[in-house]
């Protein structure tokens, strides 16, 4: 079965989230084939989960000072600092037999593509429910899924390199007192492709390996394509109405 | 005088639940349920927050509403439980000022 592969490079937070949502709408209306998109973030940005309080989780002044973007996702889950990583998104009809009906099972099936991709780079990774991928006990990837109009959108991050200190300069912690301990903990619990391999791997190489990983694990053929004009137009509309809108980002 | 209570609770084997309750004497004025959990469909949580407005601030009334919400057909939740939501809302009253 042929799916579309989109390599959209690096974009700002609002653009990235609006493209994912626009693809989901098009796939849901059968106007686009099932799609895997691989992308990055420029400037770096923090995304928060649908249910999180923005100012509770993110130091907005620090973001501004450091030129870091911020956005609320349409998916649940936690705050993520996106810098040196490949982000994937996968959009497919909920009734496609490749995707289990259960959200829990579908996380596993989709994450298998990432595990395959990491495996071909020499990294032995495993899935940990609900939505994590770990390497030797440390998290390397996290995902979040939403289902709307009988369509599944799952997006997630695959870390290439971590900067935990920078991450905690913009993410709020429960108290300053435990901040140092928290940073030490997270450094021990999180890894990355570069960290696992002890060498630097290029963004495009990671994209390529992840794409092949999804092909093998899902038994699909990915054909590189472009965003349709209608997808770009809808993404722009969604960006204005939702992701750039303070009412959305500050709703909690 | 209206009071505001904030409470953060780590759901056992689950996610972090952060609740803010604005209340007046024995009545809830507004509840915000926040955190890194998952609920499908996402928009449905707004309905729960709206249903809790004006409700008497006591466990039974709150448990009934929260329980009904989580039992709704098609609702799927990860990292959050009805009990955790009720307990955290009740905690907000204790710490409210």
Interface residues (C-beta under 8 A of the other chain):
Chain A: X49 X50 X51 X52 X53 X56 X74 X75 X76 X77 X78 X79 X103 X104 X130 X144 X145 X146 X147 X148 X174 X252
Chain B: X8 X15 X16 X18 X32 X33 X34 X35 X36 X37 X38 X39 X40 X41 X42 X45 X76 X78 X79
